Every structure is written in C-alpha cells, then in structure tokens.
Amino acid sequence: MFDKLKDLIMNELGVDETQVTMETDFFNDLHCDSLELIELVNCVEEEFEIEEVPEEALGTFRTVADIVKYLEETVEE
C-alpha cells in the first residue's frame, strides 16, 4: 500500500523518492498547499478505486502515514 501511494506522491507532487517516508509531512516537508493535497487525494481515490474521501477524513491527512492508515481501513485488497 505504501509503495503504491509513494509512487502517486512522487508523480503528483514531483518529489524525489527519498523525500517520501511514512513520517513525511505534506505541508512542512513537501510544502504542499491544501489544493495540491486535494488533487493528490483525488488520484488516490482513482488508484485505489474508492468512493470520495469524506471531508472529515481529508482534514486528518497531514502525513503519508495518515493516508496509509485511512487506506488500510477502507480498501479491501
């Protein structure tokens, strides 16, 4: 799950592989703004074939681990 998400982050945000760990903070480490995070989440929804991520969940996404945790709870592999 992490590797798939990592690839999406690298492609969408144009960051290097070494910048993406479970602890990576989208705002402080990758300097994302909220629009970039929303666009990334849209790609995550498409890639993992999930319905729209609720706003309350979106508001909790600060690190890569936050999204991984959400996916583990939501996506059936």
VOSE-476708 format. One line per field, with one value per residue: x, y, z of N, C-alpha, C, O in turn; residue number from 0. Coordinates in nm, 3 decimals, decimal comma. Example, Ala and Ser with C-alpha at 12.3 -4.5 7.8 and 13.67 -1.06 7.14 Angstrom:
% VOSE-476708
n.x c(1,319	1,285)
n.y c(-0,569	-0,225)
n.z c(0,780	0,708)
ca.x c(1,230	1,367)
ca.y c(-0,450	-0,106)
ca.z c(0,780	0,714)
c.x c(1,320	1,290)
c.y c(-0,330	0,003)
c.z c(0,780	0,787)
o.x c(1,424	1,341)
o.y c(-0,332	0,114)
o.z c(0,846	0,804)
num c(0	1)
This chain:
% VOSE-476708
n.x c(0,083	0,190	0,399	0,266	0,123	0,337	0,453	0,244	0,251	0,506	0,478	0,257	0,326	0,577	0,813	1,119	1,204	1,338	1,231	0,991	0,852	0,697	0,668	0,670	0,561	0,305	0,269	0,479	0,717	0,697	0,593	0,328	0,020	-0,324	-0,484	-0,319	-0,298	-0,563	-0,589	-0,406	-0,535	-0,760	-0,640	-0,557	-0,805	-0,893	-0,687	-0,697	-0,953	-1,176	-1,463	-1,554	-1,339	-1,432	-1,482	-1,416	-1,228	-1,033	-0,941	-0,778	-0,549	-0,222	0,030	0,211	0,167	-0,086	-0,259	-0,203	-0,294	-0,567	-0,630	-0,574	-0,779	-0,996	-0,976	-1,019	-0,802)
n.y c(-0,119	0,125	0,160	0,191	0,425	0,596	0,612	0,747	0,993	1,085	1,118	1,296	1,518	1,575	1,506	1,374	1,029	0,983	1,171	1,083	0,926	0,729	0,910	1,155	1,485	1,644	1,921	2,057	1,919	1,863	2,090	2,133	2,276	2,318	2,267	2,116	1,888	1,799	1,739	1,530	1,345	1,297	1,153	0,933	0,824	0,742	0,561	0,363	0,285	0,387	0,533	0,881	1,048	1,133	1,469	1,505	1,305	1,379	1,611	1,509	1,424	1,461	1,352	1,105	0,859	0,896	0,885	0,627	0,476	0,539	0,423	0,153	0,096	0,130	0,023	-0,280	-0,539)
n.z c(0,000	0,087	-0,100	-0,345	-0,291	-0,246	-0,502	-0,634	-0,495	-0,562	-0,840	-0,862	-0,704	-0,780	-0,644	-0,504	-0,456	-0,214	-0,047	0,044	0,303	0,560	0,764	0,644	0,620	0,459	0,440	0,583	0,507	0,229	0,133	0,044	-0,064	0,036	-0,188	-0,357	-0,200	-0,203	-0,476	-0,489	-0,323	-0,480	-0,687	-0,541	-0,470	-0,722	-0,801	-0,600	-0,622	-0,468	-0,311	-0,281	-0,060	0,263	0,388	0,659	0,700	0,517	0,637	0,833	0,716	0,729	0,727	0,534	0,650	0,763	0,543	0,451	0,669	0,658	0,410	0,462	0,639	0,479	0,215	0,044	-0,013)
ca.x c(0,000	0,279	0,475	0,174	0,099	0,464	0,462	0,147	0,301	0,620	0,427	0,167	0,388	0,707	0,918	1,212	1,172	1,396	1,152	0,864	0,854	0,570	0,664	0,671	0,451	0,275	0,278	0,610	0,828	0,680	0,544	0,201	-0,091	-0,442	-0,532	-0,234	-0,335	-0,692	-0,562	-0,343	-0,639	-0,839	-0,563	-0,562	-0,939	-0,895	-0,592	-0,740	-1,093	-1,262	-1,555	-1,499	-1,291	-1,510	-1,406	-1,361	-1,106	-0,937	-0,886	-0,681	-0,432	-0,109	0,149	0,188	0,111	-0,229	-0,330	-0,186	-0,385	-0,702	-0,645	-0,579	-0,910	-1,102	-0,960	-1,003	-0,703)
ca.y c(0,000	0,241	0,176	0,245	0,563	0,668	0,640	0,853	1,118	1,129	1,162	1,410	1,635	1,596	1,498	1,263	0,911	0,994	1,266	1,024	0,820	0,727	1,028	1,278	1,578	1,707	2,067	2,103	1,856	1,870	2,225	2,126	2,358	2,233	2,228	2,005	1,769	1,754	1,676	1,402	1,256	1,257	1,046	0,817	0,767	0,675	0,450	0,257	0,258	0,412	0,646	1,008	1,055	1,235	1,588	1,488	1,223	1,464	1,704	1,441	1,386	1,551	1,277	0,990	0,754	0,923	0,833	0,481	0,423	0,551	0,323	0,020	0,081	0,150	-0,054	-0,425	-0,581)
ca.z c(0,000	0,095	-0,225	-0,445	-0,253	-0,265	-0,646	-0,664	-0,439	-0,644	-0,970	-0,850	-0,641	-0,841	-0,543	-0,514	-0,377	-0,080	0,031	0,082	0,403	0,635	0,851	0,565	0,641	0,330	0,446	0,627	0,435	0,084	0,105	-0,029	-0,016	0,050	-0,320	-0,402	-0,123	-0,256	-0,606	-0,459	-0,271	-0,597	-0,754	-0,451	-0,487	-0,851	-0,800	-0,508	-0,655	-0,353	-0,325	-0,236	0,078	0,335	0,430	0,793	0,686	0,447	0,735	0,920	0,637	0,744	0,689	0,446	0,735	0,781	0,426	0,452	0,771	0,603	0,304	0,524	0,700	0,379	0,092	0,052	-0,113)
c.x c(0,088	0,350	0,389	0,146	0,222	0,481	0,367	0,197	0,415	0,572	0,345	0,236	0,528	0,821	1,001	1,171	1,221	1,317	1,025	0,886	0,719	0,556	0,658	0,543	0,427	0,299	0,419	0,725	0,818	0,623	0,419	0,107	-0,215	-0,497	-0,450	-0,269	-0,468	-0,673	-0,496	-0,447	-0,731	-0,771	-0,564	-0,698	-0,947	-0,808	-0,640	-0,888	-1,183	-1,353	-1,486	-1,459	-1,370	-1,422	-1,344	-1,235	-0,996	-0,867	-0,782	-0,553	-0,323	0,020	0,110	0,123	-0,039	-0,310	-0,320	-0,284	-0,529	-0,727	-0,655	-0,715	-1,022	-1,096	-0,946	-0,905	-0,728)
c.y c(0,126	0,266	0,236	0,393	0,649	0,706	0,752	0,988	1,172	1,185	1,290	1,537	1,663	1,597	1,372	1,150	0,923	1,089	1,205	0,905	0,822	0,854	1,160	1,358	1,653	1,857	2,115	2,048	1,874	2,004	2,226	2,234	2,268	2,187	2,111	1,876	1,712	1,684	1,539	1,302	1,210	1,143	0,918	0,747	0,686	0,548	0,332	0,224	0,270	0,531	0,771	1,002	1,165	1,351	1,573	1,401	1,306	1,560	1,642	1,404	1,492	1,483	1,164	0,878	0,772	0,867	0,681	0,419	0,427	0,442	0,182	-0,008	0,079	0,051	-0,202	-0,467	-0,723)
c.z c(0,000	-0,037	-0,336	-0,419	-0,277	-0,413	-0,687	-0,616	-0,524	-0,777	-0,960	-0,798	-0,694	-0,741	-0,563	-0,418	-0,232	0,010	0,087	0,175	0,473	0,719	0,775	0,587	0,510	0,331	0,481	0,543	0,283	0,039	0,016	0,024	-0,016	-0,085	-0,375	-0,328	-0,172	-0,390	-0,586	-0,411	-0,385	-0,673	-0,672	-0,466	-0,616	-0,850	-0,716	-0,522	-0,532	-0,383	-0,273	-0,088	0,149	0,382	0,568	0,791	0,620	0,543	0,827	0,847	0,649	0,699	0,595	0,527	0,757	0,664	0,420	0,551	0,719	0,497	0,362	0,587	0,598	0,262	0,122	-0,056	-0,156)
o.x c(0,065	0,359	0,434	0,146	0,211	0,519	0,403	0,187	0,420	0,621	0,363	0,208	0,589	0,914	0,959	1,110	1,154	1,335	0,957	0,930	0,635	0,444	0,643	0,432	0,517	0,345	0,472	0,819	0,919	0,608	0,407	0,115	-0,209	-0,551	-0,506	-0,269	-0,484	-0,734	-0,528	-0,446	-0,776	-0,837	-0,572	-0,704	-1,001	-0,852	-0,625	-0,942	-1,256	-1,323	-1,373	-1,536	-1,374	-1,304	-1,234	-1,144	-0,881	-0,747	-0,707	-0,458	-0,331	0,108	-0,007	0,034	-0,112	-0,416	-0,418	-0,350	-0,604	-0,832	-0,735	-0,760	-1,132	-1,199	-0,873	-0,922	-0,654)
o.y c(0,220	0,380	0,322	0,475	0,762	0,819	0,840	1,088	1,292	1,288	1,382	1,648	1,763	1,677	1,278	1,174	0,877	1,088	1,267	0,798	0,908	0,901	1,265	1,306	1,718	1,914	2,205	2,120	1,898	2,028	2,308	2,276	2,155	2,076	2,017	1,768	1,590	1,580	1,444	1,186	1,095	1,049	0,808	0,624	0,576	0,442	0,217	0,145	0,177	0,615	0,766	0,957	1,278	1,333	1,621	1,421	1,302	1,586	1,713	1,358	1,598	1,546	1,131	0,810	0,673	0,808	0,613	0,319	0,330	0,379	0,102	-0,122	0,031	0,002	-0,244	-0,436	-0,776)
o.z c(-0,076	-0,082	-0,412	-0,510	-0,325	-0,444	-0,764	-0,688	-0,554	-0,821	-1,040	-0,844	-0,657	-0,750	-0,629	-0,314	-0,139	0,132	0,169	0,134	0,445	0,743	0,836	0,575	0,457	0,231	0,415	0,511	0,217	-0,081	-0,075	0,139	-0,063	-0,094	-0,432	-0,387	-0,181	-0,415	-0,657	-0,453	-0,386	-0,717	-0,726	-0,472	-0,618	-0,894	-0,755	-0,444	-0,497	-0,467	-0,226	-0,003	0,101	0,411	0,592	0,872	0,662	0,530	0,893	0,909	0,587	0,641	0,578	0,477	0,769	0,684	0,388	0,519	0,735	0,495	0,315	0,588	0,627	0,216	0,212	-0,174	-0,239)
num c(0	1	2	3	4	5	6	7	8	9	10	11	12	13	14	15	16	17	18	19	20	21	22	23	24	25	26	27	28	29	30	31	32	33	34	35	36	37	38	39	40	41	42	43	44	45	46	47	48	49	50	51	52	53	54	55	56	57	58	59	60	61	62	63	64	65	66	67	68	69	70	71	72	73	74	75	76)
